[in-house]
Structure formats: structure tokens, C-alpha cells
Amino acid sequence: MQNNWKPISPDSTPIGGGATMCLGSDRRAATIISVTLFRTGLKAGLVKSVVAQEDQSIILNKDGIYGQQAYDYCPDRLGPTREFFAKRDGRLHGKGNWGVLALGHRETYTNPSF
């Protein structure tokens, strides 16, 4: 049996680092607030889960969510949090069908079609 696990390095998930919560075509800027590592076994030291907190996204363009969307971001200590778990495909998936967490950048996008 071949091990198809694509590990997520702790270096890619610094506390306070930027992330994007992706759900369908919508995205929410977030900050990483907690990282849990595997303690034992072949995956020891690799990322097991990440908790991200939604940032405050301030829209900058005059057209709101219609047209080109531009935002400024700041951490929101009262923002909603979500936990994402490392999966075999090397991505962090939310509990249930909540979506995925993209690491390394903050982005907000609201699809105006919905």
C-alpha cells in the first residue's frame, strides 16, 4: 500500500499568519490563531489542525461587492473561528463540508450572484 499523504509543514502555518477561508466561490480573510501538530507516528511534528479566525474586511471601492472588489484587512479578536484538519490531499478541510483553508495570504471575495 502506497502512502499518498501530502504533509503540511508547521513552517507554513505561523501563528498570526494570513489565511483565506474558502467556501464555494466566496472567500473570507483570516488569521491563524492556533496550530495542533501530530505527536506520534509517521506524521509526528506535522500539522494536524489549524484554527483560523475571520478578519475584519473593510471594502475600499465605491461599488461595494459589485465590480472589482478591493479590501483592507485587520485582525478581529471577536471574529468567528473555524477549525480545519489536514487531509491526505495536503489541504486543510473544515469540519463537515465547510470548505478549505488556503495558507499564506488574506483574501475576501463575495460572489454578488448569490
RAUR-V570939 format. One line per field, one symbol per residue. burial: 1 if it has 24 or more other C-alpha atoms within 12 Angstrom, else 0. A space follows every 10 residues. Layout:
burial->???
This chain:
burial->0000001111 0111011111 1100001111 1111111000 0000011111 1111101000 0000000000 0011100000 1111111001 1111000011 1110111111 0000
